[in-house]
Amino acid sequence: MIRTIIFDLDNCLAPADGIGVERMRPVFDAITAANDDTLSSSALAAAFADIWRHPLDWVSRTHGFSPAMHQAAWTATAAMEVTGAMVDYGDLPLLGELGLPLYLVTSGFRRLQESKVRALGLSRYLRGAHIDAIDEAGHPGKAGLFQGLLADTGVPAAQALVVGDNPDSEIAAGNSLGMPTAQILRPGVVWSADARFHIRDLRDLTQLVCACNG
């Protein structure tokens, strides 16, 4: 039985590039300016592609940013904020039909992630939106935020469904706590065996919840 659902944000409820590629241009330009031949042009392109799918600290570590590149990217991203609307997948209204308490847990820079939540109008559907703010000391990680939500709601882990795209982030965090996990296969998301369930969109999620709850 599913009693509550915890969603990821980027590439789950809305594409990470839904903010518009031009909004990320200052970040890409800052990294390039600080590169100083640390990475080749192809390595830089690979890092920029991963910025759309992973938190900046992961990208910096994985792609071997120099300290100057890391700081330049950090400063530029921390200043970003979405104003106005942003692109989603077109199925957000289905959140209102799930009939369950819904929560959001997303990692990234607090200012940017909170502005995305506002731009998408997600507050109308959610009981709460929680940011694992990588720009704040001692941020708890997604597993820590999941644990807090389970404690606050009193819902057993086995009845709290985690929905997201990333097997190394929210899917891994949910699995570690014994929570059922569903990977949403939005365009560009690579199927992973780590998730218990696989869905294509929020319509599939509605059917999954109905099946689990009989």
GROMACS elastic network, one bead per residue, 0.5 to 0.9 nm:
[ bonds ]
;  ai    aj funct       b0    kb
    1   158     6  0.80973   500
    1   159     6  0.57151   500
    1   160     6  0.86414   500
    1   209     6  0.81399   500
    1   211     6  0.89905   500
    1   212     6  0.53783   500
    1   214     6  0.80994   500
    2     5     6  0.74959   500
    2   100     6  0.84652   500
    2   158     6  0.79725   500
    2   160     6  0.59008   500
    2   161     6  0.64116   500
    2   180     6  0.88549   500
    2   209     6  0.66436   500
    2   212     6  0.65685   500
    2   213     6  0.63271   500
    3   100     6  0.64349   500
    3   101     6  0.74184   500
    3   155     6  0.70526   500
    3   156     6  0.87658   500
    3   159     6  0.54707   500
    3   160     6  0.60079   500
    3   161     6  0.79388   500
    3   213     6  0.86758   500
    4   100     6  0.56036   500
    4   101     6  0.51279   500
    4   102     6  0.60075   500
    4   103     6  0.79570   500
    4   155     6  0.75183   500
    4   159     6  0.68786   500
    4   161     6  0.63610   500
    4   162     6  0.88464   500
    5   100     6  0.72100   500
    5   101     6  0.66553   500
    5   102     6  0.50705   500
    5   103     6  0.63256   500
    5   104     6  0.85000   500
    5   159     6  0.86593   500
    5   160     6  0.56253   500
    5   162     6  0.59210   500
    5   163     6  0.71941   500
    6   101     6  0.87607   500
    6   102     6  0.59824   500
    6   104     6  0.54951   500
    6   105     6  0.67306   500
    6   146     6  0.81538   500
    6   160     6  0.71695   500
    6   161     6  0.61432   500
    6   163     6  0.61743   500
    6   164     6  0.85887   500
    7    12     6  0.74734   500
    7    13     6  0.77015   500
    7   102     6  0.75643   500
    7   103     6  0.61573   500
    7   105     6  0.61131   500
    7   106     6  0.79628   500
    7   161     6  0.84427   500
    7   162     6  0.59905   500
    7   164     6  0.60302   500
    7   170     6  0.86401   500
    8    11     6  0.80332   500
    8    12     6  0.59112   500
    8    13     6  0.71081   500
    8   103     6  0.88351   500
    8   104     6  0.59100   500
    8   105     6  0.54274   500
    8   106     6  0.53445   500
    8   107     6  0.84069   500
    8   162     6  0.79273   500
    8   163     6  0.63194   500
    8   165     6  0.75921   500
    8   166     6  0.88419   500
    8   170     6  0.70140   500
    9    12     6  0.52680   500
    9    13     6  0.51588   500
    9    14     6  0.63400   500
    9    15     6  0.82574   500
    9    16     6  0.82482   500
    9   104     6  0.69885   500
    9   105     6  0.72198   500
    9   106     6  0.57100   500
    9   107     6  0.85031   500
    9   113     6  0.86201   500
    9   116     6  0.87901   500
    9   117     6  0.84077   500
    9   164     6  0.75648   500
   10    13     6  0.63862   500
   10    14     6  0.55774   500
   10    15     6  0.55661   500
   10    17     6  0.85525   500
   10    18     6  0.89479   500
   10    52     6  0.82211   500
   10    53     6  0.73797   500
   10    54     6  0.89841   500
   10   106     6  0.76356   500
   10   107     6  0.89332   500
   10   164     6  0.84377   500
   10   165     6  0.82336   500
   11    14     6  0.53417   500
   11    16     6  0.55530   500
   11    17     6  0.85379   500
   11    52     6  0.85146   500
   11    53     6  0.72781   500
   11   164     6  0.77563   500
   11   165     6  0.64065   500
   11   166     6  0.86661   500
   11   184     6  0.84643   500
   11   185     6  0.87951   500
   11   186     6  0.65713   500
   11   187     6  0.83101   500
   11   188     6  0.87745   500
   11   189     6  0.78617   500
   12    15     6  0.68768   500
   12    16     6  0.87115   500
   12    89     6  0.87431   500
   12   163     6  0.76115   500
   12   164     6  0.54247   500
   12   165     6  0.58609   500
   12   166     6  0.89875   500
   12   183     6  0.87124   500
   12   184     6  0.63745   500
   12   185     6  0.81972   500
   12   186     6  0.68284   500
   12   201     6  0.84869   500
   13    88     6  0.68164   500
   13    89     6  0.69409   500
   13    91     6  0.83327   500
   13    92     6  0.70558   500
   13   164     6  0.84229   500
   13   201     6  0.88617   500
   13   202     6  0.85327   500
   14    17     6  0.83981   500
   14    18     6  0.66141   500
   14    86     6  0.85576   500
   14    87     6  0.68303   500
   14    89     6  0.57245   500
   14    90     6  0.86546   500
   14    92     6  0.86786   500
   14   120     6  0.82633   500
   15    18     6  0.50026   500
   15    19     6  0.81052   500
   15    52     6  0.84068   500
   15    87     6  0.72471   500
   15    88     6  0.62033   500
   15    89     6  0.71378   500
   15   186     6  0.83129   500
   15   187     6  0.87681   500
   16    19     6  0.67667   500
   16    20     6  0.86559   500
   16    51     6  0.88463   500
   16    52     6  0.54237   500
   16    53     6  0.69132   500
   17    20     6  0.54645   500
   17    21     6  0.61073   500
   17    24     6  0.86011   500
   17    52     6  0.63330   500
   17    87     6  0.81738   500
   18    21     6  0.79079   500
   18    86     6  0.55426   500
   18    88     6  0.63833   500
   19    22     6  0.83532   500
   19    23     6  0.66255   500
   19    24     6  0.82059   500
   19    82     6  0.67106   500
   19    85     6  0.82896   500
   19    86     6  0.52976   500
   19    87     6  0.66737   500
   19   116     6  0.79230   500
   20    23     6  0.55545   500
   20    24     6  0.72651   500
   20    86     6  0.76388   500
   20    87     6  0.81143   500
   21    24     6  0.53981   500
   21    25     6  0.66197   500
   22    26     6  0.79959   500
   23    26     6  0.70520   500
   23    27     6  0.83730   500
   23    80     6  0.78179   500
   23    81     6  0.87438   500
   23    82     6  0.82347   500
   24    27     6  0.53830   500
   24    28     6  0.64539   500
   24    29     6  0.86994   500
   24    76     6  0.89467   500
   24    77     6  0.80331   500
   24    80     6  0.82931   500
   25    28     6  0.51218   500
   25    29     6  0.59653   500
   25    30     6  0.84496   500
   26    29     6  0.50483   500
   26    30     6  0.59893   500
   26    31     6  0.86153   500
   26    73     6  0.88055   500
   26    76     6  0.65014   500
   26    77     6  0.82057   500
   27    30     6  0.51198   500
   27    31     6  0.62608   500
   27    32     6  0.85931   500
   27    72     6  0.77279   500
   27    73     6  0.55544   500
   27    74     6  0.82559   500
   27    75     6  0.84410   500
   27    76     6  0.52371   500
   27    77     6  0.60613   500
   27    80     6  0.89704   500
   28    31     6  0.52481   500
   28    32     6  0.61491   500
   28    33     6  0.85977   500
   28    48     6  0.69984   500
   28    73     6  0.75553   500
   28    76     6  0.88629   500
   29    32     6  0.50784   500
   29    33     6  0.60490   500
   29    34     6  0.86354   500
   29    73     6  0.88563   500
   30    33     6  0.51527   500
   30    34     6  0.63008   500
   30    35     6  0.85859   500
   30    69     6  0.76295   500
   30    72     6  0.55499   500
   30    73     6  0.61163   500
   30    75     6  0.88492   500
   30    76     6  0.69510   500
   31    34     6  0.52346   500
   31    35     6  0.59891   500
   31    44     6  0.86322   500
   31    65     6  0.87251   500
   31    68     6  0.83781   500
   31    69     6  0.51717   500
   31    70     6  0.75023   500
   31    71     6  0.86701   500
   31    72     6  0.59051   500
   31    73     6  0.55368   500
   31    76     6  0.89331   500
   32    35     6  0.50412   500
   32    36     6  0.78868   500
   32    44     6  0.78153   500
   32    69     6  0.77705   500
   33    36     6  0.71605   500
   33    69     6  0.81326   500
   33    72     6  0.85285   500
   34    37     6  0.87807   500
   34    38     6  0.87819   500
   34    66     6  0.84036   500
   34    68     6  0.58979   500
   34    69     6  0.50331   500
   34    70     6  0.86653   500
   34    71     6  0.89338   500
   34    72     6  0.67926   500
   34    73     6  0.89200   500
   35    38     6  0.53588   500
   35    39     6  0.65933   500
   35    40     6  0.89571   500
   35    44     6  0.87281   500
   35    65     6  0.79200   500
   35    66     6  0.74386   500
   35    68     6  0.76251   500
   35    69     6  0.58429   500
   36    39     6  0.79722   500
   36    69     6  0.88358   500
   37    40     6  0.66109   500
   37    41     6  0.88728   500
   38    64     6  0.83587   500
   38    65     6  0.74126   500
   38    66     6  0.68882   500
   38    69     6  0.88589   500
   39    42     6  0.79537   500
   39    43     6  0.56779   500
   39    44     6  0.60243   500
   39    63     6  0.85183   500
   39    64     6  0.80532   500
   39    65     6  0.78117   500
   40    43     6  0.50936   500
   40    44     6  0.61557   500
   40    45     6  0.86092   500
   41    44     6  0.50602   500
   41    45     6  0.61978   500
   41    46     6  0.87214   500
   42    45     6  0.50193   500
   42    46     6  0.63011   500
   42    47     6  0.87202   500
   43    46     6  0.50836   500
   43    47     6  0.62956   500
   43    48     6  0.86797   500
   43    63     6  0.75952   500
   44    47     6  0.50438   500
   44    48     6  0.61633   500
   44    49     6  0.86328   500
   44    63     6  0.82702   500
   45    48     6  0.50600   500
   45    49     6  0.62284   500
   45    50     6  0.87335   500
   46    49     6  0.51262   500
   46    50     6  0.63780   500
   46    51     6  0.88367   500
   46    63     6  0.82532   500
   47    50     6  0.51136   500
   47    51     6  0.63394   500
   47    59     6  0.64015   500
   47    60     6  0.79928   500
   47    62     6  0.85104   500
   47    63     6  0.61696   500
   48    51     6  0.51387   500
   48    52     6  0.73019   500
   48    59     6  0.85022   500
   49    52     6  0.58918   500
   49    53     6  0.75309   500
   50    53     6  0.51885   500
   50    54     6  0.58763   500
   50    55     6  0.85981   500
   50    56     6  0.87830   500
   50    59     6  0.64940   500
   51    54     6  0.54781   500
   51    55     6  0.67190   500
   51    56     6  0.63223   500
   51    58     6  0.88665   500
   51    59     6  0.63574   500
   52    55     6  0.82415   500
   53   166     6  0.81116   500
   54    57     6  0.83178   500
   54    58     6  0.64065   500
   54    59     6  0.64560   500
   54   107     6  0.88573   500
   54   108     6  0.87601   500
   54   166     6  0.84508   500
   54   169     6  0.88323   500
   55    58     6  0.54555   500
   55    59     6  0.64561   500
   55    60     6  0.88161   500
   55   107     6  0.67177   500
   55   108     6  0.57238   500
   55   109     6  0.86030   500
   55   134     6  0.80860   500
   56    60     6  0.60120   500
   56    61     6  0.85084   500
   56    70     6  0.85564   500
   56    73     6  0.78935   500
   56    74     6  0.75141   500
   56    77     6  0.85665   500
   56   108     6  0.74287   500
   56   109     6  0.88141   500
   56   134     6  0.84781   500
   57    60     6  0.51534   500
   57    61     6  0.61737   500
   57    62     6  0.84854   500
   57    70     6  0.81241   500
   57    74     6  0.84924   500
   57   108     6  0.89391   500
   57   134     6  0.76677   500
   58    61     6  0.52335   500
   58    62     6  0.58795   500
   58    63     6  0.83532   500
   59    62     6  0.51790   500
   59    63     6  0.58420   500
   59    64     6  0.81499   500
   59    65     6  0.81801   500
   60    63     6  0.55454   500
   60    64     6  0.59159   500
   60    65     6  0.50067   500
   60    66     6  0.81456   500
   60    69     6  0.81458   500
   60    70     6  0.60701   500
   60    73     6  0.86663   500
   61    64     6  0.53621   500
   61    65     6  0.65434   500
   61    70     6  0.87670   500
   62    65     6  0.80418   500
   65    68     6  0.77837   500
   65    69     6  0.55383   500
   65    70     6  0.57539   500
   66    69     6  0.51180   500
   66    70     6  0.61404   500
   66    71     6  0.86063   500
   67    70     6  0.50600   500
   67    71     6  0.61126   500
   67    72     6  0.85329   500
   68    71     6  0.52186   500
   68    72     6  0.60920   500
   68    73     6  0.85808   500
   69    72     6  0.51235   500
   69    73     6  0.61048   500
   69    74     6  0.84392   500
   70    73     6  0.52456   500
   70    74     6  0.60106   500
   70    75     6  0.86020   500
   71    75     6  0.60440   500
   71    76     6  0.85210   500
   72    75     6  0.53311   500
   72    76     6  0.62128   500
   72    77     6  0.85886   500
   73    76     6  0.52715   500
   73    77     6  0.60326   500
   73    78     6  0.84365   500
   74    77     6  0.53172   500
   74    78     6  0.59924   500
   74    79     6  0.87324   500
   74   135     6  0.83992   500
   75    78     6  0.52637   500
   75    79     6  0.65761   500
   76    79     6  0.54717   500
   76    80     6  0.68753   500
   77    80     6  0.52594   500
   77    81     6  0.87181   500
   77   109     6  0.74188   500
   77   112     6  0.78769   500
   78    81     6  0.84058   500
   78   109     6  0.61045   500
   78   110     6  0.80828   500
   78   111     6  0.70348   500
   78   112     6  0.72605   500
   78   135     6  0.76094   500
   79   111     6  0.77343   500
   79   112     6  0.79272   500
   80   109     6  0.87342   500
   80   111     6  0.71714   500
   80   112     6  0.56913   500
   81   111     6  0.62660   500
   81   113     6  0.81106   500
   81   114     6  0.84358   500
   81   115     6  0.57897   500
   81   116     6  0.78666   500
   82    85     6  0.77576   500
   82    86     6  0.76847   500
   82   111     6  0.89226   500
   82   112     6  0.66291   500
   82   113     6  0.86404   500
   82   114     6  0.88351   500
   82   115     6  0.52889   500
   82   116     6  0.60606   500
   82   118     6  0.85308   500
   82   119     6  0.68315   500
   83    86     6  0.83188   500
   83   115     6  0.71570   500
   83   116     6  0.84680   500
   83   118     6  0.87430   500
   83   119     6  0.68220   500
   84   118     6  0.88161   500
   84   119     6  0.59754   500
   85   116     6  0.86127   500
   85   118     6  0.85719   500
   85   120     6  0.65853   500
   85   121     6  0.88175   500
   86   116     6  0.75835   500
   86   119     6  0.60045   500
   86   120     6  0.64832   500
   87    90     6  0.82740   500
   87   120     6  0.79815   500
   88    91     6  0.78235   500
   88    92     6  0.76592   500
   88   120     6  0.74378   500
   89    92     6  0.72789   500
   89   186     6  0.86114   500
   89   201     6  0.85568   500
   90    93     6  0.79313   500
   91    94     6  0.57665   500
   91    95     6  0.79076   500
   91   201     6  0.75864   500
   91   202     6  0.63363   500
   91   203     6  0.76569   500
   92    95     6  0.56395   500
   92    96     6  0.79749   500
   92   120     6  0.87601   500
   92   122     6  0.82803   500
   92   125     6  0.88378   500
   92   202     6  0.75353   500
   93    96     6  0.56964   500
   93    97     6  0.74693   500
   93   125     6  0.84597   500
   94    97     6  0.51545   500
   94    98     6  0.68741   500
   94   202     6  0.64009   500
   94   203     6  0.69456   500
   94   206     6  0.78409   500
   95    98     6  0.55950   500
   95    99     6  0.82141   500
   95   100     6  0.89963   500
   95   102     6  0.81790   500
   95   125     6  0.63315   500
   95   126     6  0.86879   500
   95   202     6  0.73483   500
   95   206     6  0.85402   500
   96    99     6  0.68292   500
   96   100     6  0.87098   500
   96   124     6  0.83945   500
   96   125     6  0.59248   500
   97   100     6  0.84626   500
   97   206     6  0.77997   500
   98   101     6  0.85249   500
   98   102     6  0.86977   500
   98   205     6  0.84973   500
   98   206     6  0.61028   500
   98   209     6  0.77714   500
   98   210     6  0.88883   500
   99   102     6  0.88463   500
  101   125     6  0.86271   500
  101   126     6  0.70986   500
  101   127     6  0.62503   500
  102   125     6  0.69943   500
  102   126     6  0.50028   500
  102   127     6  0.57353   500
  102   128     6  0.74106   500
  103   125     6  0.85700   500
  103   126     6  0.53687   500
  103   127     6  0.56622   500
  103   128     6  0.51031   500
  103   129     6  0.58605   500
  103   130     6  0.77949   500
  103   149     6  0.86326   500
  104   126     6  0.71627   500
  104   127     6  0.84191   500
  104   128     6  0.63803   500
  104   130     6  0.58874   500
  104   131     6  0.81407   500
  105   128     6  0.86787   500
  105   129     6  0.61236   500
  105   131     6  0.58616   500
  105   132     6  0.71294   500
  105   142     6  0.68553   500
  105   145     6  0.72738   500
  105   146     6  0.78286   500
  105   170     6  0.84692   500
  106   113     6  0.74646   500
  106   129     6  0.80547   500
  106   130     6  0.65383   500
  106   131     6  0.51556   500
  106   132     6  0.59427   500
  106   133     6  0.82985   500
  106   142     6  0.74518   500
  106   170     6  0.85722   500
  107   110     6  0.82336   500
  107   113     6  0.77314   500
  107   130     6  0.86892   500
  107   131     6  0.57671   500
  107   133     6  0.59396   500
  107   134     6  0.68258   500
  107   141     6  0.76884   500
  107   142     6  0.73460   500
  108   111     6  0.87432   500
  108   112     6  0.74854   500
  108   113     6  0.63174   500
  108   131     6  0.72018   500
  108   132     6  0.64226   500
  108   133     6  0.53224   500
  108   134     6  0.54575   500
  108   135     6  0.75534   500
  109   112     6  0.54933   500
  109   113     6  0.60280   500
  109   114     6  0.84291   500
  109   131     6  0.81282   500
  109   132     6  0.80761   500
  109   133     6  0.52314   500
  109   134     6  0.57544   500
  109   135     6  0.56385   500
  109   136     6  0.83340   500
  110   113     6  0.52823   500
  110   114     6  0.59020   500
  110   115     6  0.83687   500
  110   131     6  0.63311   500
  110   132     6  0.76656   500
  110   133     6  0.50620   500
  110   134     6  0.76060   500
  110   135     6  0.71044   500
  110   136     6  0.82462   500
  111   114     6  0.54157   500
  111   115     6  0.61663   500
  111   116     6  0.87817   500
  111   133     6  0.87857   500
  112   115     6  0.51601   500
  112   116     6  0.63575   500
  112   117     6  0.88858   500
  113   116     6  0.50890   500
  113   117     6  0.64292   500
  113   118     6  0.88137   500
  113   131     6  0.71454   500
  113   133     6  0.85344   500
  114   117     6  0.51112   500
  114   118     6  0.63977   500
  114   119     6  0.86678   500
  114   129     6  0.84601   500
  114   130     6  0.89486   500
  114   131     6  0.76243   500
  115   118     6  0.50709   500
  115   119     6  0.60389   500
  115   120     6  0.86043   500
  116   120     6  0.61055   500
  116   121     6  0.84915   500
  116   122     6  0.88380   500
  117   120     6  0.53567   500
  117   121     6  0.62047   500
  117   122     6  0.55998   500
  117   123     6  0.72576   500
  117   129     6  0.79669   500
  118   121     6  0.50935   500
  118   122     6  0.66297   500
  118   123     6  0.73671   500
  119   122     6  0.80010   500
  120   123     6  0.85008   500
  121   124     6  0.64370   500
  121   125     6  0.82896   500
  122   125     6  0.56086   500
  122   126     6  0.64071   500
  122   129     6  0.86006   500
  123   126     6  0.51672   500
  123   127     6  0.75377   500
  123   128     6  0.74979   500
  123   129     6  0.77416   500
  124   127     6  0.85201   500
  125   128     6  0.89509   500
  126   129     6  0.69105   500
  130   133     6  0.89083   500
  130   145     6  0.74820   500
  131   134     6  0.87366   500
  131   139     6  0.89743   500
  131   142     6  0.87209   500
  131   145     6  0.85482   500
  132   135     6  0.89002   500
  132   136     6  0.85779   500
  132   139     6  0.59202   500
  132   140     6  0.65213   500
  132   141     6  0.57006   500
  132   142     6  0.64471   500
  132   145     6  0.75025   500
  133   136     6  0.55742   500
  133   137     6  0.84347   500
  133   139     6  0.59765   500
  133   140     6  0.84785   500
  133   141     6  0.84017   500
  134   137     6  0.74917   500
  134   138     6  0.85549   500
  134   139     6  0.63046   500
  134   141     6  0.85432   500
  135   139     6  0.81288   500
  136   139     6  0.59331   500
  138   141     6  0.88396   500
  139   144     6  0.87962   500
  140   143     6  0.74932   500
  140   144     6  0.50468   500
  140   145     6  0.64050   500
  141   144     6  0.53379   500
  141   145     6  0.64328   500
  141   146     6  0.87276   500
  141   173     6  0.86831   500
  142   145     6  0.50463   500
  142   146     6  0.60189   500
  142   147     6  0.85293   500
  142   169     6  0.73913   500
  142   170     6  0.63649   500
  142   173     6  0.62889   500
  142   174     6  0.84811   500
  143   147     6  0.61467   500
  143   148     6  0.86325   500
  143   169     6  0.88263   500
  143   170     6  0.75975   500
  143   172     6  0.84912   500
  143   174     6  0.68122   500
  143   176     6  0.77967   500
  143   177     6  0.74942   500
  144   147     6  0.51195   500
  144   148     6  0.63091   500
  144   149     6  0.87796   500
  144   173     6  0.85531   500
  145   148     6  0.50186   500
  145   149     6  0.62661   500
  145   150     6  0.86821   500
  146   149     6  0.51366   500
  146   150     6  0.62319   500
  146   151     6  0.86342   500
  146   173     6  0.79115   500
  146   174     6  0.75352   500
  146   177     6  0.83706   500
  147   150     6  0.51566   500
  147   151     6  0.62186   500
  147   152     6  0.86136   500
  147   157     6  0.85748   500
  147   177     6  0.78259   500
  148   151     6  0.51163   500
  148   152     6  0.60647   500
  148   153     6  0.85593   500
  149   152     6  0.50160   500
  149   153     6  0.59419   500
  149   154     6  0.81246   500
  149   155     6  0.84044   500
  150   153     6  0.53601   500
  150   154     6  0.56372   500
  150   155     6  0.54926   500
  150   156     6  0.66153   500
  150   157     6  0.66568   500
  150   160     6  0.78572   500
  151   154     6  0.53237   500
  151   155     6  0.74019   500
  151   156     6  0.85941   500
  152   155     6  0.82246   500
  153   156     6  0.87469   500
  155   158     6  0.82572   500
  155   159     6  0.64913   500
  155   160     6  0.66536   500
  156   159     6  0.54656   500
  156   160     6  0.67098   500
  156   179     6  0.84376   500
  157   160     6  0.53319   500
  157   161     6  0.81287   500
  157   174     6  0.85356   500
  157   177     6  0.67219   500
  157   178     6  0.58729   500
  157   180     6  0.78212   500
  158   161     6  0.77163   500
  158   177     6  0.87099   500
  158   178     6  0.60742   500
  158   180     6  0.61988   500
  159   179     6  0.69943   500
  159   180     6  0.73397   500
  160   179     6  0.59437   500
  160   180     6  0.67198   500
  160   181     6  0.87168   500
  161   174     6  0.81692   500
  161   179     6  0.61681   500
  161   180     6  0.50483   500
  161   181     6  0.57200   500
  161   182     6  0.72751   500
  162   170     6  0.72345   500
  162   171     6  0.70211   500
  162   174     6  0.62194   500
  162   175     6  0.89452   500
  162   179     6  0.68926   500
  162   180     6  0.62869   500
  162   182     6  0.61420   500
  162   183     6  0.84200   500
  163   170     6  0.77827   500
  163   171     6  0.75826   500
  163   180     6  0.88131   500
  163   181     6  0.60052   500
  163   183     6  0.59533   500
  163   184     6  0.66850   500
  163   205     6  0.88200   500
  164   167     6  0.81339   500
  164   169     6  0.86334   500
  164   170     6  0.62875   500
  164   171     6  0.66266   500
  164   181     6  0.79269   500
  164   182     6  0.65511   500
  164   183     6  0.52451   500
  164   184     6  0.56912   500
  164   185     6  0.86892   500
  165   169     6  0.84998   500
  165   170     6  0.77771   500
  165   171     6  0.75175   500
  165   182     6  0.81775   500
  165   183     6  0.51008   500
  165   184     6  0.52714   500
  165   185     6  0.66107   500
  165   186     6  0.75807   500
  165   189     6  0.65498   500
  165   190     6  0.83307   500
  165   191     6  0.87312   500
  166   169     6  0.53744   500
  166   170     6  0.62273   500
  166   171     6  0.61584   500
  166   172     6  0.81596   500
  166   183     6  0.74070   500
  166   184     6  0.88401   500
  166   189     6  0.80360   500
  166   190     6  0.87199   500
  166   192     6  0.85918   500
  167   170     6  0.66962   500
  167   172     6  0.56868   500
  167   173     6  0.88007   500
  167   183     6  0.76834   500
  167   191     6  0.88620   500
  167   192     6  0.65250   500
  167   193     6  0.85186   500
  167   194     6  0.62653   500
  167   195     6  0.70983   500
  168   171     6  0.64133   500
  168   172     6  0.53420   500
  168   173     6  0.79585   500
  168   194     6  0.89017   500
  169   172     6  0.54054   500
  169   173     6  0.61158   500
  169   174     6  0.86626   500
  170   174     6  0.59941   500
  170   175     6  0.84544   500
  170   181     6  0.84849   500
  171   174     6  0.52266   500
  171   175     6  0.61290   500
  171   176     6  0.85967   500
  171   180     6  0.88364   500
  171   181     6  0.59323   500
  171   182     6  0.75105   500
  171   183     6  0.72796   500
  171   194     6  0.71784   500
  171   195     6  0.62770   500
  172   175     6  0.51157   500
  172   176     6  0.61130   500
  172   177     6  0.88275   500
  172   181     6  0.86674   500
  172   194     6  0.74828   500
  172   195     6  0.82601   500
  173   176     6  0.52076   500
  173   177     6  0.66481   500
  173   178     6  0.89786   500
  173   179     6  0.85712   500
  174   177     6  0.53454   500
  174   178     6  0.63725   500
  174   180     6  0.68093   500
  174   181     6  0.62743   500
  175   178     6  0.51117   500
  175   179     6  0.55751   500
  175   180     6  0.68237   500
  175   181     6  0.67866   500
  175   194     6  0.81607   500
  175   195     6  0.78952   500
  175   196     6  0.88503   500
  176   179     6  0.75661   500
  178   181     6  0.89944   500
  180   195     6  0.79084   500
  180   196     6  0.64201   500
  180   197     6  0.79867   500
  181   194     6  0.84693   500
  181   195     6  0.52520   500
  181   196     6  0.54139   500
  181   197     6  0.62642   500
  181   198     6  0.85440   500
  182   195     6  0.55434   500
  182   196     6  0.59639   500
  182   198     6  0.53053   500
  182   199     6  0.68018   500
  182   205     6  0.85491   500
  183   189     6  0.89849   500
  183   191     6  0.76788   500
  183   192     6  0.76120   500
  183   194     6  0.86036   500
  183   195     6  0.57587   500
  183   196     6  0.78680   500
  183   197     6  0.62847   500
  183   199     6  0.62670   500
  183   200     6  0.83363   500
  184   189     6  0.78586   500
  184   191     6  0.87083   500
  184   197     6  0.86239   500
  184   198     6  0.59956   500
  184   200     6  0.53926   500
  184   201     6  0.62832   500
  184   202     6  0.83762   500
  184   205     6  0.86255   500
  185   188     6  0.76520   500
  185   189     6  0.53266   500
  185   190     6  0.70865   500
  185   191     6  0.67675   500
  185   198     6  0.70539   500
  185   199     6  0.60821   500
  185   201     6  0.71566   500
  186   189     6  0.55548   500
  186   190     6  0.87672   500
  186   199     6  0.86910   500
  186   200     6  0.61258   500
  186   201     6  0.69039   500
  187   190     6  0.86886   500
  187   200     6  0.88849   500
  191   194     6  0.89294   500
  191   195     6  0.88921   500
  191   198     6  0.80548   500
  192   195     6  0.64044   500
  192   198     6  0.86714   500
  193   196     6  0.74186   500
  193   197     6  0.88515   500
  194   197     6  0.89962   500
  195   198     6  0.69562   500
  197   208     6  0.85486   500
  198   204     6  0.88072   500
  198   205     6  0.89479   500
  199   202     6  0.77833   500
  199   203     6  0.85690   500
  199   204     6  0.54993   500
  199   205     6  0.63390   500
  199   208     6  0.81834   500
  200   203     6  0.79476   500
  200   204     6  0.61599   500
  200   205     6  0.80571   500
  201   204     6  0.54375   500
  201   205     6  0.65290   500
  202   206     6  0.62413   500
  202   207     6  0.87015   500
  203   206     6  0.51681   500
  203   207     6  0.65834   500
  203   208     6  0.87633   500
  204   207     6  0.51210   500
  204   208     6  0.61736   500
  204   209     6  0.87355   500
  205   209     6  0.61675   500
  205   210     6  0.85529   500
  206   209     6  0.52960   500
  206   210     6  0.62920   500
  206   211     6  0.87079   500
  207   210     6  0.50940   500
  207   211     6  0.61645   500
  207   212     6  0.86634   500
  208   211     6  0.50901   500
  208   212     6  0.61731   500
  208   213     6  0.85641   500
  209   212     6  0.51104   500
  209   213     6  0.59949   500
  209   214     6  0.83226   500
  210   213     6  0.52229   500
  210   214     6  0.58199   500
  211   214     6  0.52552   500
